[in-house]
Amino acid sequence: MAKNNFLIASVLVLFAASVSAKSFQNTKDVVWFPNPNGDGSLLEAKLTPDSDTKIGDLKDVHFLLFTGNNQNTPDELFVGDASSLTNSHFIPNRPLKFLVHGFGGAHTHGFPWNTFKEFLKVDENQNFILVNWTVLADNSNYFGAVQNAQLVSQASADLIEFLIAQEVVKREDIHPIGFSLGGQVVGQIGSRVSEKLTRITALDPALPLFDVADLHNRTDPSDAIYVNVVHTAGILLGYTDPCGTADWYPNGGLTQPGCGVDLTGSCAHSRAPAFFLEGLLSQTEFRGVKCTSWNNFTGGLCDDNEVGVMGYSTPDTTTGVFYLRTNAESPFAQG
């Protein structure tokens, strides 16, 4: 009797797991993004517009300045408002990082918050603007968030031009970094400023709806002098094709070791900012090999090719497509 009960319980567990897995599968109408708050839950992202879909309001785009002198309480900057800049902790003539979260995100979530904190360990004497567009990115319809991304990127480009005009930062010292939908926003920023920025970094830029977007509205190599892109969840959530000056495909760029049965791609998607974060301080480098495909890489056909280092410090002389392996858990880099 006990054995039969065990068998029945096992069948019920397997059935429940199957139903749960099917309910979270990506379809042509819905995909599931990892919740940026890091609790392991998923966010439903509807790909089709509904009658309530509308462009958001600029008042919901917030540019929050952090530096080594105000690490926990931000100063908010406003386009065209010189007093907001003068009364802030902005450090003139020092590098400026723009960190842009994605769908369902907020500036206090793992990305960009943890990334900003790690950067401070490298150099406190620099500026960070965390673009908080959580109201516009938290639309129950992902289609609406994608529309709002254009508003956010234009506002960000306007702020960049304002800061340059105020002579507090040079264009070549501005570096936008974005994850997921934010990885597409940074490309849009690059296409909307009056002159090219030096560098943009896109961490697994979002795929849904951007596979049919024109170049002006998605990340591509023309968005900056150097566009560095990391692909970790291609086909499902991340943009699959090369779209940068240098494109990195850890473990082939589709699935990631340690993620188990990752039906939605949410675990693999989250690996991109994790790799970037680790690369800021770790002494072990993410070393990739230039290659034409994952199969050729794993088959040893590219062993004698150029080796490059994936991450914040990737030299701008590194161009092309690179493949690499990582560990299944942190520390991820294999050197």
N, C-alpha and C positions, 0 to 999 in steps of 0.2 A: 504493500500500500504506500509506504514511504517513498519507494522507488518511483511509483507511478506519479505521486504528487510532485516529485522532483522533475520528472519529465514534463509534466503539464506546466509547471512553473517556468521551465527552460523555454518551452515553446512560446509561452506568453511573453517572456522577456524578448525573445527574438522577434516576435510579431510586433511588439511595441517599438523596438528599435528600428524595424523596417518601416513602419508607418511614420515614425519620427523623421527618419532619413529622407523618405519620399516627400514629406511636407516641407523640407528645407531645400529641396533640389532647385537649381536654377532652371528657369524656363524662358521662353521668348518674351514673357510679360513681366517676370519678377526675377531678381537676383538677390542674394543675401550677402551683405557686407558685414565684416566683424565690427562689433560695437567698439568705437574708439575709446570708451571708458575703461576697457581692459577687463571687463567682468566675464568675458567668454561668451556672451550672448551674441545674437545675430540681429541685424537690422534689415527689415524687408524694404527693398528698393524697387518700386514699380516703374517700369520703363515706358508706360503709355500715359499720355496726358489725360486729365479729367477736367470736368467743368470748373473746378476750383483752382486749377493751375494758373498762376499769375506771377509776373515779375515782382520781386520783393522791393523793399525800400532801402535807400542808401543809409538811412539812420541805423540800420541793423548791421552795418559794416564798421567794425571797430579796429583801429590800429593801435595796439598796445605796446608801448616802448618799455623794454627792460634793458638794464645794463648791469655791470658789476656793482654799481652804486645804488641800484634799486632792483634787487633780485626777486622780490616777492610782491611788491606793490607797483603796478604799472602807471606810466603817464600815458594818457590818450592823446594822440596827435590827430589834427584835423587838416584836411587839404585847404590851403589858402589862409590858415590861421597861424600867423607868425608867433602870436603870444603863446599858443599851446606848445610850440617848439622852444621858444626862449625860456619858458618856465619849466621845461622838462629836464630830465637828466641826460639828454642826448649829448654824446661825446663827439665834438666836431672833428672832422678829418680822420675818423677811425672807421674800420669796416662796418658794414650794415648787412645783417642777415634778415630776410623776410621769410618767416616760417608759416606755411599755409596748411591747415588741416583739411580733411575731406568730409564726405557725406556723414552726417550725424555727429560730427566732431565739435570740439570746443578747444580753446587755447590751453585749458588746464589738463587735457587728456595726454596720454603717453607721448604721442606726437601731436603738437610740437613741444610740450612742456619739458619732457625729459631730455630732448635734444638740445634745447636752449641751456639747460642746467649743465649738460656735459660740455658744451662749448665754453661755458664760463670757466671750467677747469683747465681749458687750453689757454684762454686769454680773457680776462675780465674786462680788459680795456677795449671793448667793442660794443656795438649797438645791436639790439634784436627787436624787430617788430613782429609780434605774433598777431597775425590777421585773424581776428575772431569774427566769423560770419555764421555762428551757430544757428541763429534764427533762420537764415536763408538756406543753410545746408541741412536743416532738420525737417525739411518738408517731407510729409509722409509719401509724397510722390517724387521719386528720384528725378523724374523728368523736370520737375520744377526746380530742383537743386542745380541741375545742369544748366538751365536757363539763367539762374541767379549767378552762376559762376562767371558769366560774362560781365555782369554788373560789378562783381567783386574785383575782377581782374582790371577793369577799366579804372575803378576807384584807386586800386593799388598803383597802377601806372601813373595816375594823376598825382598821387602822393610822392612817388619817386621823382617826378619832374619838379614838384614843389621843393623838395629837399635839396635837389641839385641846384635849383635857382637861388635858394637861400645860402648856398655855398657852405653847407655843413658836411657834405659828403660828395665824393667824386663818383661818377658813374661806374668806373671800373672797380670800385670797392663795394658794390651792391650785389648781393647774391641771394636770389629767391630759391627756396627749397620747399617742395610740396610733396605730400603723400596722397595716393589714391586720387580722389577728385581734385584735391589740392595739387597733385602732380600735373593735372591738366590746366589748373588755374595759373600756375607759374609760367607755363608755356604761353598762355594768353597774355599774361603780363608782358612777357618778352616781345610779343608781336604788337603790343599797344603803346610801348614807350617810343619816344621820338628817335632815339638812336639805340643801337644794340647794347645790351648789358654784356659784361665779360663772361659770366657763367650762370647757368641755371641747372638745378638738380631736381630730377623727377623720380620719386620713389614709387615704383609700380603704378604709374599713372593709370587712371581708371579706363577700362575698355567700354562698358555699356554706353551706347549712344555715340561714342566718339569714333567708332569704326566707320561711321557715315558722316562725320563732321568734316568741314573744310579745314585747311591748314591754319587759317586765322584763328580757329577756335579749338585747336588741339596742339599738343606739344610736338614740335618737329625741329629739325636741325637748324632752321633759319631763325629760331627764336632768340638766340644769343650767339656770341662768338664761339662759346663752348657749351654744349648741352649734354649733360651726363645723366644717363637713364639706367635704373636698375629694374629688371623684370623678374618677378617671382611667382605670379599667379596668372600667367597668360591663358587666353581662351575663355576663362571663367570670369575673372574680375579685372585683371590687369591687361593693359595694351600689349598685344603679342608681338607685333612687327617692330623692327628697329625704328626708332624715332628720334635718335640723338646723334651727336657727334661721336659719342662712345656709348655702346649699349652692352650691358652686363646681364648674363643669364646664369645665375647660380643654379646648379643642379638641373640645368636645361630650361629653367624659367617658367615651368608649368606647374609642377608640384615640388614640395620641399620635404626632405627627410625629417622625421620627428613629428609630422603632422597627421600620421595615420590615414584613416579614410576621410579625406577632406573634400566631401562632395561639393561644397559651395566654393571652395578655394579660399575661404576666409583665413584659415591658418597660414597658408602660403602667402597670401596678400600681406599679412602682418609681418612677415619676415623681412620685407624690404627696409622699413624703418629700424628694425632690430639690428640688421647688418650694418646700416649706416651709423647707428648709435655706437655699436661696439667698435667700429673702425675709427672713431674719433680719438679714443684713448688707448686701445689695445696695442701692444707691441707686436702682435701677430697680424700679419697683413692678409687681406683677401686677394690672393693672386690668381688672376685668370689668364687664359691662353687665347690668343686671337685664332678664331676658327670659323668655318662656314656653317657648321651644324653641331648639335649635341652628339649625334651618332658618330661623326668624324672625330669629335673630341674624345669621347669614351673609347673609340676604336684606336686611339693613339696616332691618328693621322696628322695631328696638329702639334705633336710634342716638341717639334723644333721651331715652332712659330714664336712670334713676339709675345712676351709676358707683360701684363699690365697689372696695376694695383687698383682695385675697386674701392671707391670711397670719396670722402671730402677732399683728400689731397691728390686725387688723380691728376697727373700732369696734363696740361692742355695739348700736349703732343701725342697723347694716347687717343687714337681714333679707330673706329671700326667695331666689330662685334667680338665679344669675349665670353668664354665659358669657364666655369669653375665649379669645384665641389665645396660643400661646407659640412660641418658637423651637424648632427640631428638636434643638438641642444647647445646652449651657451656654455662656454665660448664657441662661436660658430666658425671662426676663421681657422683655416688649416695652414696658412702660410704658403 
